[in-house]
Amino acid sequence: MAFEGLSGRLSEVFKKLKGRGKVKESDIKEVMREVRMALLEADVNYKVAKDFVASVSEKAMGSEVLESLTPAQQIIKIVNDELTELMGSTNARITFSSKIPTIIMMCGLQGAGKTTHCAKLSRYFKQSGKRPLLAACDVYRPAAIQQLQIVGEQAGVPVFEMGQGDPVEIARKAVLHARDYGNDILILDTAGRLHIDEELMDELRRIKEAVQPQEILLVIDAMTGQDAVNVAKSFDETLGIDGTILTKLDGDTRGGAALSVRAVTGKPIKFVGTGEKLDNLEPFYPDRMASRILGMGDVLTLIEKAQSTVDEQKAMEMAKKLKEQNFDMNDLLEQMQQIKQMGSLSQVISMFPGAGKISEEETAAGEAQLKKTEAIINSMTKRERERPAIINPSRKRRIAAGSGTKVEDVNRLLKQFEQMQKMMKMMGSSKFRRAAKRGRL
Ligand code: GDP
């Protein structure tokens, strides 16, 4: 996966810092030199790396870092924020037109992944309830039309083509076709060349003038590193692009392109391609990418959220209750509500390192289970939550009816809570604590 090298290098740099207490200005200078080297090795544009390090240094030299007892964390936070900023801060969306259809013109060099990404995008929009149409405007490569038809079929999206005709005319006719057939999005697959040439640029300009697309998206191959940045610059200067799609991020690209393209062109990365299959397309979130580069999931947001929602006094009371084994279902309910304030379960889980491996179905199931648990506890009286043992079969039926669940669900929750209490009791025992101290657990 992209960024492995950069991630590794940065974590080495920060590891050295973590071992120290307070840091001096000279330490920060040394770290910044290493960060700059790591960026250059990852093929980040020279000027981008220089500006980045200058900006991080300026912030890191502030008294907050120098006087902090945890300077490494502070610096990582600054690097994280600056990386996010570098890549565009927020997720840039596609602009939809009030006129039908919304026209997205895809352009890029040959082999960048244009045709594949036309199909990926069409599939993405189809899944969100739109009715896309693909149009074959690459008339030079005979196989291009057929390739678009194949991927279009895989995506379940119709393809408009007029053989080897005039690309400008094909684009115009495709717009009319989309209107006639109720397609609200039209994606134009245009021709690519091995290198930028004037003839190609002229053709793209004429297509742009003829159909006035809402979005001109440049498809760039992340594997081409620095070249990707130059290509983006030229296309933007001659055509005026609205954003980019960075492809092949699944390969062993060093990632420099992702970090430089936005900074050099000022145009956002809107999507990234992460494989050859049609579902290997992700909207691009600069903050998530930054966290990924720093190998920490999105823990910073998680910590910030926890800090802003969790009352510290209450947290200490809870810890005390747990320790003294006084933690009852009233407390459990309160904890669940606090977690909920941090966002939906899927949001919270997605911030953990490695969370990418948890499927949407799994988080949805977890969320449904949490709701059920909360409803059951809410249907109990305060006294029952303190001493679940007093809940008799008729009360169980009432609680199930009151929470819209089954008696089995109530039984399961009571059983789980009982096990949890047993576990807490065990952990509180002196025998357990002694074993833990000796590292036997
Ligand atoms: P075009 O010439 O720009 O239209 O490029 P194509 O769509 O034909 O893609 C060129 C090659 O790159 C094909 O073999 C694709 O399967 C492959 N490809 C496209 N996108 C990705 C991607 O995100 N990851 C990987 N690994 N391969 C990709």
Boltz pocket constraint, residues with backbone or C-beta under 6 A from the ligand:
constraints:
  - pocket:
      binder: B
      contacts: [[A, 108], [A, 109], [A, 110], [A, 111], [A, 112], [A, 113], [A, 114], [A, 115], [A, 116], [A, 117], [A, 192], [A, 219], [A, 246], [A, 247], [A, 248], [A, 249], [A, 250], [A, 251], [A, 272], [A, 273], [A, 274], [A, 275], [A, 276], [A, 280]]
      max_distance: 6.0
